[in-house]
Amino acid sequence: MGDYKIPSLTTDVFIFDDNKNFILIKRLNDPYKGYWALPGGFVEYGERVEASAIREAKEETSIDIELIDLVGVYSKPDRDPRGHTITIAYTAKGNMENKKADDDACDINIFSKNDLKNINLAFDHAQIIKDCLNSISK
């Protein structure tokens, strides 16, 4: 068997409320240190992607979530400067009053669609957020 490069797998979570407001975290570390991003992170070996999404959301936001829907898979090879990373994005609900930045997040806030033009977003999260907003509008 030859040597194969294998992409990394991550999950991202769009936590929203009934008014379509949503949670973003400010990244503590590079890449995109200081940029706003969806909560998420790397899937651990032996972990289901759904469990990863729930775990990462809790670690970064302190919010217990319930996954609502699978929004999409984002696999553009250059979407992450660390290397080929594929993310699976979900919408989720949770008590946003419990929000607290933790783990890889240095800040956390609630945003609306109108706020997006005024903030710097990490990775391809602008597209993922757009797709999530379309998903919850159906």
C-alpha positions in Angstrom: 0.0 0.0 0.0 1.3 3.4 -0.9 1.5 6.6 1.1 -1.7 8.6 1.0 -2.4 12.0 2.2 -5.7 12.1 4.1 -7.8 15.2 4.6 -8.7 16.3 8.1 -12.3 16.2 9.2 -14.1 18.9 11.2 -17.6 20.0 12.2 -19.1 23.5 12.4 -22.3 24.4 14.2 -24.7 27.2 13.5 -26.5 27.7 16.8 -29.5 29.9 16.3 -32.7 31.2 18.0 -36.3 31.8 16.9 -35.3 35.2 15.5 -32.5 33.7 13.3 -29.8 35.3 15.5 -26.8 33.1 15.8 -23.6 32.5 17.9 -20.1 33.2 16.6 -16.9 32.8 18.6 -13.8 34.9 18.1 -10.8 32.6 17.4 -8.1 32.6 20.1 -5.5 30.9 17.8 -4.2 30.9 14.3 -5.2 30.5 11.6 -7.5 33.5 11.6 -6.7 34.5 15.1 -9.1 37.3 16.1 -11.6 36.5 13.4 -15.2 35.5 14.1 -16.1 31.9 13.3 -18.8 29.2 13.8 -18.1 27.0 16.8 -16.5 23.8 15.6 -13.3 21.8 15.4 -11.7 18.5 14.6 -13.4 15.2 14.8 -11.5 12.8 17.1 -10.5 9.3 16.0 -13.4 6.9 16.7 -15.9 9.8 17.2 -19.1 10.2 15.2 -19.4 13.6 13.5 -22.6 14.4 15.3 -20.9 13.8 18.6 -18.0 16.0 17.5 -20.4 18.8 16.7 -22.1 18.6 20.1 -18.7 18.4 21.9 -17.1 21.2 20.0 -20.1 23.5 20.5 -20.0 22.8 24.3 -16.2 23.3 24.5 -16.2 26.6 22.7 -19.6 28.1 23.8 -20.6 26.4 27.1 -23.9 25.7 25.4 -25.6 22.3 25.3 -27.1 21.9 21.9 -29.5 19.8 20.0 -28.6 19.3 16.3 -31.4 20.2 14.0 -30.2 19.6 10.5 -27.2 18.7 8.3 -26.6 21.8 6.1 -23.7 20.6 4.0 -20.2 19.3 3.5 -17.5 21.8 2.6 -14.5 20.2 1.0 -12.6 22.8 -1.1 -9.0 21.7 -0.6 -7.7 25.2 0.2 -10.5 26.3 2.6 -8.1 25.9 5.6 -4.5 27.2 5.4 -3.4 24.3 7.6 -4.1 21.8 4.8 -7.0 20.0 3.1 -9.8 20.0 5.7 -13.4 18.9 5.1 -16.1 20.3 7.4 -19.6 19.0 8.0 -21.9 21.8 9.0 -25.0 21.5 11.2 -27.7 23.9 12.4 -28.5 23.5 16.1 -30.6 25.0 18.9 -29.5 25.7 22.5 -29.9 28.1 25.3 -27.9 31.1 24.0 -28.1 32.8 27.4 -25.6 30.2 28.7 -23.0 31.4 26.2 -19.4 31.8 27.5 -16.3 31.8 25.4 -14.0 28.8 26.3 -11.4 26.5 24.9 -10.2 28.0 21.5 -12.5 31.0 21.7 -11.5 34.4 23.2 -14.9 36.0 22.8 -18.5 35.0 21.9 -21.4 37.0 20.7 -24.9 36.8 19.2 -25.2 38.1 15.6 -27.8 38.7 13.0 -27.6 38.4 9.2 -27.2 42.2 9.0 -24.1 42.1 11.3 -22.1 40.0 8.8 -21.0 42.9 6.6 -19.2 44.5 9.6 -17.1 41.6 10.9 -14.2 39.5 9.7 -15.1 35.9 9.3 -12.6 32.9 9.3 -12.3 30.3 6.6 -15.3 29.9 4.3 -17.7 30.6 7.2 -19.5 33.4 5.3 -20.7 30.8 2.8 -21.6 28.3 5.5 -23.5 30.9 7.4 -25.4 31.9 4.2 -26.3 28.3 3.6 -27.4 27.8 7.2 -29.6 30.9 7.0 -31.2 29.6 3.8 -31.7 26.2 5.5 -33.5 27.6 8.5 -35.7 29.8 6.3 -37.3 26.9 4.5 
